[in-house]
Amino acid sequence: MAGEDLYARLGVRRDASPEAIKRAYFRLAKKFHPDVNRNPGAKERFLAVKEAYETLSNPLLRREHDERLVGAAWTPPPPRVTRTPRVIRVSPPYVVREPRAVRVRSSADDRRRRQLSFAYTAVTAGTSVLFLAGAFLFVALGSTIPGLLSFCMGVTLMLLVLHVVPFTRLR
């Protein structure tokens, strides 16, 4: 059956239109359908007609069948020749920025960083309060030089707390 002419099975010419092939199939299907025709070879004939119609109704399969009948070997089409530009210029709106490195932190790292930041703030604030309290105590007891020195240290630490701590990132 592989070398058999499918056009002969349907009873059409080789240059038949798809509509003519369809009409021939319906005519033969009505004639050889197993529910209508009870003859012993009707089922096989119906299946052969069905196979012929499925092949000839598909343009790609029909072309393959025609080439097989003629005996022409398929040759691949010649490769397309396309020119590729040597330089691709990109205008400014389409310039891609370099990818930035992103540091990935875990929740444990964030928790540890917040604890250390809080500890640093508490120690700095506590030390500045102690220095200021010591300055007032020294001045109250009558020694001005250690009092002034302690006062300057306390003010320095308070400035550090007021200016450095608010700019630390607590994410």
ZAMARGU-4260 file (C-alpha; in steps of 0.2 Angstrom, whole numbers, plus 5000, padded with zeros to 4 digits):
<rodrens>
0) 5000/5000/5000 | 5015/5012/5003 | 5018/5013/4984 | 5000/5014/4979 | 4993/5029/4971
5) 4981/5038/4983 | 4973/5048/4969 | 4968/5031/4961 | 4960/5025/4977 | 4949/5041/4978
10) 4946/5041/4959 | 4952/5059/4956 | 4966/5066/4945 | 4983/5072/4952 | 4979/5090/4949
15) 4962/5089/4958 | 4957/5103/4970 | 4954/5100/4989 | 4935/5102/4986 | 4936/5088/4973
20) 4946/5077/4984 | 4933/5080/4998 | 4918/5076/4987 | 4926/5060/4981 | 4930/5055/4999
25) 4912/5058/5005 | 4905/5048/4989 | 4916/5033/4993 | 4914/5034/5012 | 4895/5033/5009
30) 4897/5018/4998 | 4910/5008/5008 | 4906/5012/5026 | 4904/4996/5036 | 4887/5001/5043
35) 4880/5003/5026 | 4890/4990/5016 | 4890/4973/5023 | 4902/4965/5010 | 4917/4956/5017
40) 4930/4968/5009 | 4920/4984/5012 | 4929/4988/5029 | 4946/4987/5021 | 4941/4997/5006
45) 4934/5011/5018 | 4950/5012/5028 | 4960/5013/5012 | 4949/5027/5006 | 4950/5036/5023
50) 4969/5035/5023 | 4970/5042/5006 | 4959/5057/5011 | 4969/5060/5027 | 4985/5061/5017
55) 4978/5071/5002 | 4968/5083/5012 | 4984/5089/5021 | 4995/5100/5010 | 5011/5094/5017
60) 5007/5076/5016 | 5000/5078/4999 | 5016/5086/4993 | 5027/5072/5000 | 5016/5059/4992
65) 5017/5068/4975 | 5036/5068/4977 | 5037/5050/4981 | 5026/5046/4966 | 5037/5056/4954
70) 5053/5049/4962 | 5061/5067/4965 | 5072/5067/4980 | 5069/5082/4992 | 5083/5094/4992
75) 5084/5107/5006 | 5083/5125/5002 | 5099/5135/5001 | 5103/5144/5017 | 5098/5162/5019
80) 5112/5175/5018 | 5110/5189/5030 | 5121/5203/5034 | 5125/5206/5052 | 5130/5223/5057
85) 5148/5225/5064 | 5144/5238/5077 | 5127/5240/5086 | 5125/5258/5092 | 5114/5261/5107
90) 5106/5278/5110 | 5106/5285/5128 | 5088/5280/5133 | 5093/5262/5130 | 5109/5261/5139
95) 5109/5247/5152 | 5117/5251/5169 | 5129/5239/5176 | 5122/5228/5189 | 5125/5233/5206
100) 5131/5220/5219 | 5118/5217/5232 | 5122/5210/5249 | 5110/5197/5255 | 5107/5197/5274
105) 5098/5184/5284 | 5086/5188/5298 | 5099/5183/5311 | 5111/5195/5304 | 5098/5209/5305
110) 5094/5204/5323 | 5112/5204/5328 | 5115/5221/5320 | 5100/5229/5328 | 5106/5222/5345
115) 5124/5229/5343 | 5117/5246/5337 | 5106/5247/5352 | 5120/5242/5364 | 5132/5255/5356
120) 5118/5269/5358 | 5115/5264/5376 | 5133/5264/5381 | 5137/5280/5372 | 5122/5289/5380
125) 5125/5281/5397 | 5143/5287/5397 | 5139/5305/5392 | 5126/5306/5406 | 5139/5300/5418
130) 5152/5313/5412 | 5139/5327/5413 | 5134/5321/5431 | 5152/5320/5436 | 5155/5338/5429
135) 5141/5345/5439 | 5147/5336/5455 | 5165/5342/5452 | 5158/5360/5450 | 5147/5358/5465
140) 5161/5352/5476 | 5172/5366/5470 | 5185/5359/5458 | 5183/5369/5442 | 5196/5361/5431
145) 5190/5343/5432 | 5172/5349/5431 | 5175/5358/5415 | 5185/5343/5408 | 5171/5331/5412
150) 5158/5344/5405 | 5167/5345/5389 | 5168/5326/5388 | 5150/5324/5391 | 5145/5337/5378
155) 5156/5328/5365 | 5148/5312/5369 | 5130/5320/5368 | 5134/5328/5351 | 5140/5310/5346
160) 5124/5303/5351 | 5113/5316/5343 | 5123/5317/5327 | 5129/5300/5323 | 5116/5288/5330
165) 5101/5296/5320 | 5110/5292/5304 | 5114/5274/5307 | 5102/5263/5297 | 5091/5251/5307
170) 5083/5240/5294
</rodrens>
